[in-house]
Amino acid sequence: MEYQDAIRTLNTLQTNANYLEQVKRERGDPQVQLEAMKGFLERSGLKVEDLDQLNIIHVTGTKGKGSTCAFTERILRNYGLKTGFYSSPHLVQVRERIRINGQPISKELFSKYFWQVYNRLEETKDPSHASMPAYFRFLTIMAFHVFLQEKVDLAVVEVGIGGAYDCTNIIRKPIVCGVSSLGIDHTSILGDTIEKIAWQKGGIFKPGVPAFTVPQPERPLEVLRERARESPCLLYLCPDLDAFEEDDKALQLGLAGEHQRSNATLALQLSRAWLQQQGYQGTGELKDLQPGAELLGKRTVPLAPAFRPSSSMVQGLQDTEWLGRNQVLQHGPVTWFIDGAHTTSSVQACVRWFRQAALNEEKPVDGSEVRVLLFNATGDRDTAALLKLLLPCRFDYAVFCPNFTEVSAVGNADQQNFNVTLENMLTRCLENQKKWNRLMEEKVGQDLWLSPPVQVEEVGGQLKPDPLRSPLLFVPSSERPLNSNSLVFPCISHALQWITQGRDPHFQAPATKGLHLHPVAGTGAVLLKEAAAIRVLVTGSLHLVGGVLKLLDQSLSQ
């Protein structure tokens, strides 16, 4: 299979000197990063000037930048424009990262452009340029090739990590730039304070190119303002989505969650700015600003004017789809709540969404509901802090597993990751399990809830515990006490097999023996088999979410 051959070859660029390590080494001098990227681009047959033709919208941020890009792309596609969209990471297949008109490019197109770019880079190796670009750099170069060859009208480009040193920042003349919500993430690369992170994100600002951001804490917003002044460019603060809504008609968003409203308002401003710069009509009528709304304060940035969104914008917001973000899948008695949140603030938003969404689910008549957390986190994230935020969801079981769909990834090149080993990831999962158990003990007391309570039955005139029945089964989740039942599985498939107990009609588990040796797994299996409703929250990592979606929705692999 030529597509699989292309993916396996692409995966060889995942080496120990991978993109993240390159960023860490070279971050002291952004020119080193950008010059290296420029060299690879030219070896592939393009010049930096060629990218000016792509009419790019460049978006960075800590959380919400992917959703913002998805909203923006969908709005502009409604204007009859041919759109390109470059994002990361992928959930199921690598080709999701490079989209034309909202759809991942076909396997045939991926293979065609992959080999064109790869062979050019191979042919141009010499003693002074002997290396190949790492995984993310290669895909970025390939995306530029695809968009130019496919003659898109515009390209929405999501920054990989940071901004100033990100390889997408080789873009010289975007049409407009955006910064979504800022928070703490990738501290080993971007810095350990939100001010340092804001400095990195503001690195995508370009002279004379308008930029927009959403409400931020005061200090990072001040950093963004200084970066805009240095560029120099005009930076605007987006008003709340309320300002775009008519009194009697709220805007409907295709993505769930209250936090998506700030992503939507940023997308509206980016879309309108792009359309105006390109001379398009029908960009929305400006509303009258409230007195004094032009400036929020002398230390902040000017407020962008609100406007009445055009019908294309309204429809675009409503039709936006973005897999793995606040997604609900109803599979028989099992309801999957899927969200790739992996920062403190995004997990907080995920918890708010999950608690509200689970509340809206129809309650079983007998109250037999079991809640399961499926979690993993990667990189330098503070998993104890993330797990602590999840406690209010009152899970009956916490399940941890690596981001591998199967113990062996052979034959599934899209999901391979050579930058981490199964052993390393399992160690991390065991550490996460310990952190979860410690949090549970602190929450409810070590002696009371280390194991599930059991009912007793009379056997031969004596009372004996019945391990097959538990009062937890009949107590609504909102009223039951917390417990610390947790399990670790070696891959996503094994984890889903235990969680579903054959009750998800969409998940066909492979025949695997010896999965339920852990005592908790045996007890939990009975609860899961008998519960009228199983609610599962999958979160902590987009890679975990991708693996789960691959197993739950076979069409995503087609």
CORJO-V559016 format. One record per backbone hydrogen bond with DSSP energy under -0.5 kcal/mol. CO is the residue of the C=O (numbers start at 1). NH is the residue of the N-H. If there is no record, write none. Layout:
BEGIN
co->CO nh->NH
co->CO nh->NH
END
This chain:
BEGIN
co->1 nh->5
co->2 nh->6
co->3 nh->7
co->4 nh->8
co->5 nh->9
co->6 nh->10
co->7 nh->11
co->8 nh->12
co->9 nh->12
co->10 nh->13
co->11 nh->14
co->13 nh->15
co->13 nh->135
co->15 nh->18
co->16 nh->18
co->18 nh->22
co->19 nh->23
co->20 nh->24
co->21 nh->25
co->22 nh->26
co->23 nh->27
co->26 nh->29
co->29 nh->32
co->29 nh->33
co->30 nh->34
co->31 nh->35
co->32 nh->36
co->33 nh->37
co->34 nh->38
co->35 nh->39
co->36 nh->40
co->37 nh->41
co->38 nh->42
co->39 nh->43
co->40 nh->44
co->41 nh->46
co->42 nh->45
co->47 nh->50
co->47 nh->51
co->48 nh->51
co->49 nh->52
co->50 nh->53
co->51 nh->54
co->52 nh->55
co->54 nh->155
co->55 nh->155
co->56 nh->58
co->56 nh->175
co->56 nh->176
co->57 nh->59
co->57 nh->157
co->58 nh->178
co->59 nh->159
co->60 nh->180
co->63 nh->181
co->64 nh->68
co->65 nh->69
co->66 nh->70
co->67 nh->71
co->68 nh->72
co->69 nh->73
co->70 nh->74
co->71 nh->75
co->72 nh->76
co->73 nh->77
co->74 nh->78
co->75 nh->78
co->76 nh->79
co->76 nh->81
co->77 nh->80
co->81 nh->83
co->82 nh->153
co->82 nh->154
co->83 nh->101
co->84 nh->156
co->85 nh->87
co->85 nh->99
co->86 nh->158
co->93 nh->96
co->94 nh->97
co->95 nh->98
co->95 nh->105
co->97 nh->87
co->97 nh->99
co->98 nh->105
co->99 nh->85
co->100 nh->103
co->103 nh->100
co->106 nh->110
co->107 nh->111
co->108 nh->112
co->109 nh->113
co->110 nh->114
co->111 nh->115
co->112 nh->116
co->113 nh->117
co->114 nh->118
co->115 nh->119
co->116 nh->120
co->117 nh->121
co->118 nh->122
co->119 nh->123
co->120 nh->124
co->122 nh->125
co->126 nh->129
co->129 nh->126
co->134 nh->138
co->135 nh->139
co->136 nh->140
co->137 nh->141
co->138 nh->142
co->139 nh->143
co->140 nh->144
co->141 nh->145
co->142 nh->146
co->143 nh->147
co->144 nh->148
co->145 nh->149
co->146 nh->150
co->147 nh->152
co->148 nh->151
co->154 nh->84
co->155 nh->57
co->155 nh->157
co->156 nh->86
co->156 nh->158
co->157 nh->59
co->161 nh->163
co->163 nh->166
co->166 nh->169
co->167 nh->170
co->168 nh->171
co->176 nh->58
co->177 nh->212
co->178 nh->60
co->179 nh->214
co->181 nh->62
co->181 nh->63
co->183 nh->185
co->186 nh->189
co->186 nh->190
co->187 nh->191
co->193 nh->197
co->194 nh->198
co->195 nh->199
co->196 nh->200
co->197 nh->201
co->198 nh->202
co->200 nh->164
co->200 nh->203
co->201 nh->204
co->202 nh->205
co->206 nh->209
co->208 nh->210
co->210 nh->177
co->211 nh->236
co->212 nh->179
co->213 nh->238
co->217 nh->221
co->218 nh->222
co->219 nh->223
co->220 nh->224
co->221 nh->225
co->222 nh->226
co->223 nh->227
co->224 nh->228
co->225 nh->229
co->226 nh->230
co->227 nh->231
co->228 nh->232
co->228 nh->233
co->232 nh->208
co->233 nh->235
co->234 nh->211
co->236 nh->213
co->237 nh->304
co->240 nh->243
co->241 nh->244
co->241 nh->245
co->242 nh->245
co->246 nh->249
co->249 nh->246
co->257 nh->260
co->258 nh->261
co->259 nh->262
co->259 nh->263
co->260 nh->264
co->261 nh->265
co->262 nh->266
co->263 nh->267
co->264 nh->268
co->265 nh->269
co->266 nh->270
co->267 nh->271
co->268 nh->272
co->269 nh->273
co->270 nh->274
co->271 nh->275
co->272 nh->276
co->273 nh->277
co->274 nh->278
co->275 nh->280
co->276 nh->279
co->285 nh->308
co->290 nh->293
co->292 nh->295
co->294 nh->303
co->297 nh->300
co->301 nh->296
co->302 nh->237
co->306 nh->287
co->307 nh->309
co->308 nh->285
co->310 nh->314
co->311 nh->315
co->312 nh->316
co->313 nh->317
co->314 nh->318
co->315 nh->319
co->316 nh->320
co->317 nh->254
co->317 nh->320
co->322 nh->325
co->324 nh->326
co->324 nh->340
co->327 nh->338
co->329 nh->331
co->329 nh->336
co->330 nh->332
co->331 nh->334
co->333 nh->335
co->333 nh->534
co->334 nh->331
co->334 nh->336
co->335 nh->337
co->335 nh->536
co->336 nh->329
co->336 nh->338
co->337 nh->339
co->337 nh->538
co->338 nh->327
co->341 nh->540
co->343 nh->347
co->344 nh->348
co->345 nh->349
co->346 nh->350
co->347 nh->351
co->348 nh->352
co->349 nh->353
co->350 nh->354
co->351 nh->355
co->352 nh->356
co->353 nh->357
co->354 nh->358
co->355 nh->359
co->356 nh->360
co->357 nh->361
co->358 nh->361
co->364 nh->367
co->367 nh->369
co->368 nh->532
co->368 nh->533
co->370 nh->535
co->371 nh->396
co->371 nh->397
co->372 nh->374
co->372 nh->537
co->373 nh->375
co->373 nh->399
co->374 nh->539
co->375 nh->401
co->378 nh->381
co->381 nh->383
co->382 nh->386
co->383 nh->387
co->384 nh->388
co->385 nh->389
co->386 nh->390
co->387 nh->390
co->387 nh->391
co->388 nh->391
co->390 nh->393
co->391 nh->394
co->395 nh->483
co->397 nh->373
co->398 nh->487
co->399 nh->375
co->400 nh->489
co->404 nh->492
co->405 nh->493
co->409 nh->412
co->412 nh->415
co->413 nh->416
co->417 nh->420
co->421 nh->425
co->422 nh->426
co->423 nh->427
co->424 nh->428
co->425 nh->429
co->426 nh->430
co->427 nh->431
co->428 nh->432
co->429 nh->433
co->430 nh->434
co->431 nh->435
co->432 nh->436
co->433 nh->437
co->434 nh->438
co->435 nh->439
co->436 nh->440
co->437 nh->441
co->438 nh->442
co->439 nh->443
co->440 nh->444
co->441 nh->445
co->445 nh->449
co->449 nh->484
co->455 nh->466
co->457 nh->459
co->457 nh->464
co->459 nh->462
co->462 nh->459
co->462 nh->464
co->464 nh->457
co->465 nh->467
co->466 nh->455
co->466 nh->469
co->469 nh->455
co->470 nh->473
co->471 nh->474
co->472 nh->475
co->474 nh->476
co->476 nh->479
co->476 nh->480
co->485 nh->398
co->487 nh->400
co->489 nh->402
co->491 nh->495
co->492 nh->496
co->493 nh->497
co->494 nh->498
co->495 nh->499
co->496 nh->500
co->497 nh->501
co->500 nh->503
co->503 nh->333
co->503 nh->505
co->504 nh->507
co->506 nh->508
co->507 nh->509
co->510 nh->512
co->518 nh->522
co->519 nh->523
co->520 nh->524
co->521 nh->525
co->522 nh->526
co->523 nh->527
co->524 nh->528
co->525 nh->529
co->526 nh->530
co->527 nh->531
co->533 nh->370
co->534 nh->335
co->534 nh->536
co->535 nh->372
co->536 nh->337
co->536 nh->538
co->537 nh->374
co->537 nh->539
co->538 nh->339
co->539 nh->376
co->541 nh->545
co->542 nh->546
co->543 nh->547
co->544 nh->548
co->545 nh->549
co->546 nh->550
co->547 nh->551
co->548 nh->552
co->549 nh->553
co->553 nh->556
co->554 nh->557
co->555 nh->558
END
